[in-house]
Amino acid sequence: MGNRITIDPKVCHGEACVKGTRIPVHQILRMLAHGDTLEDLLQEYPSLTRDDILACFDYAASLAEEQVTPLEVLSSEV
């Protein structure tokens, strides 16, 4: 992720964006989830690099690991 993802309250309402752009991380991830390829994104957004897109994955992964829910809590809810 390094310095490729920024959060600035003055840019896109403080959403995480690819640095130097107004492209939110969630938009990149959603497009990939809906079938776009890395090549599609690079063509659609010429200002992006492959490393920018990989940084979006890294950012999402860091958010996903922030909360740990013990398995016993999950099984008691079923």
C-alpha contacts under 8 A as a table, 3 or more apart, distances in Angstrom:
res1	aa1	res2	aa2	distance
1	M	4	R	5.78
1	M	5	I	6.28
1	M	54	L	7.77
1	M	55	A	4.36
1	M	56	C	7.13
1	M	58	D	5.70
1	M	59	Y	6.08
2	G	5	I	7.14
2	G	55	A	7.67
3	N	6	T	7.15
3	N	19	K	7.29
4	R	18	V	5.77
4	R	19	K	5.08
4	R	52	D	6.10
4	R	55	A	6.49
5	I	16	A	6.40
5	I	17	C	5.58
5	I	18	V	4.72
5	I	19	K	5.21
5	I	25	V	7.88
5	I	52	D	7.87
5	I	55	A	6.95
5	I	56	C	7.26
5	I	59	Y	7.60
6	T	16	A	5.60
6	T	17	C	5.48
6	T	18	V	6.28
6	T	19	K	5.38
7	I	11	V	7.62
7	I	14	G	5.48
7	I	15	E	5.91
7	I	16	A	4.70
7	I	17	C	6.39
8	D	11	V	5.36
8	D	12	C	7.81
8	D	13	H	7.61
8	D	14	G	4.86
8	D	15	E	7.25
8	D	16	A	7.64
9	P	12	C	7.26
9	P	13	H	5.38
9	P	14	G	3.80
9	P	15	E	7.51
10	K	13	H	6.15
10	K	14	G	6.36
11	V	14	G	5.72
11	V	15	E	7.32
11	V	22	R	6.81
12	C	15	E	5.60
12	C	17	C	7.82
12	C	22	R	6.51
12	C	24	P	7.53
15	E	24	P	6.38
15	E	25	V	7.92
16	A	24	P	5.68
16	A	25	V	5.75
16	A	26	H	7.86
17	C	21	T	6.85
17	C	22	R	6.14
17	C	23	I	5.32
17	C	24	P	4.06
17	C	25	V	5.16
18	V	21	T	5.66
18	V	22	R	7.00
18	V	23	I	5.80
18	V	24	P	6.39
18	V	25	V	6.46
18	V	52	D	6.58
18	V	56	C	7.66
19	K	22	R	7.92
21	T	47	S	7.73
23	I	27	Q	7.00
23	I	28	I	7.63
24	P	27	Q	5.36
24	P	28	I	6.86
25	V	28	I	5.33
25	V	29	L	6.38
25	V	56	C	5.55
26	H	29	L	5.13
26	H	30	R	5.92
27	Q	30	R	5.13
27	Q	31	M	6.12
28	I	31	M	5.29
28	I	32	L	6.36
28	I	41	L	7.68
28	I	53	I	7.18
28	I	56	C	7.31
29	L	32	L	5.16
29	L	33	A	6.08
29	L	56	C	7.12
29	L	57	F	7.36
30	R	33	A	4.91
30	R	34	H	6.18
31	M	34	H	5.13
31	M	35	G	6.58
31	M	36	D	5.54
32	L	35	G	5.28
32	L	36	D	4.72
32	L	37	T	6.07
32	L	38	L	7.52
33	A	36	D	7.22
36	D	40	D	5.83
36	D	41	L	6.92
37	T	40	D	4.99
37	T	41	L	6.40
38	L	41	L	5.19
38	L	42	L	6.18
38	L	50	R	7.27
38	L	53	I	7.64
39	E	42	L	5.07
39	E	43	Q	6.14
40	D	43	Q	5.19
40	D	44	E	6.05
41	L	44	E	4.95
41	L	45	Y	5.80
41	L	48	L	7.88
42	L	45	Y	5.20
42	L	46	P	5.52
42	L	47	S	7.76
42	L	48	L	5.98
42	L	49	T	6.66
42	L	50	R	7.36
43	Q	46	P	5.68
45	Y	48	L	5.66
46	P	49	T	7.70
48	L	52	D	6.03
48	L	53	I	7.30
49	T	52	D	5.10
49	T	53	I	6.65
50	R	53	I	5.26
50	R	54	L	6.33
51	D	54	L	4.98
51	D	55	A	6.04
52	D	55	A	5.03
52	D	56	C	6.51
53	I	56	C	5.10
53	I	57	F	6.75
54	L	57	F	5.12
54	L	58	D	6.34
55	A	58	D	4.87
55	A	59	Y	6.06
56	C	59	Y	5.08
56	C	60	A	6.23
57	F	60	A	5.14
57	F	61	A	6.11
58	D	61	A	5.04
58	D	62	S	6.22
59	Y	62	S	5.18
59	Y	63	L	6.47
60	A	63	L	5.15
60	A	64	A	6.25
61	A	64	A	5.03
61	A	65	E	6.38
62	S	65	E	5.40
62	S	66	E	6.56
63	L	66	E	5.40
64	A	67	Q	6.90
65	E	68	V	6.86
69	T	73	V	6.98
69	T	74	L	7.34
70	P	73	V	5.59
70	P	74	L	6.89
71	L	74	L	5.13
71	L	75	S	6.25
72	E	75	S	5.17
72	E	76	S	6.19
73	V	76	S	5.31
73	V	77	E	6.58
74	L	77	E	5.37
74	L	78	V	6.90
75	S	78	V	5.47
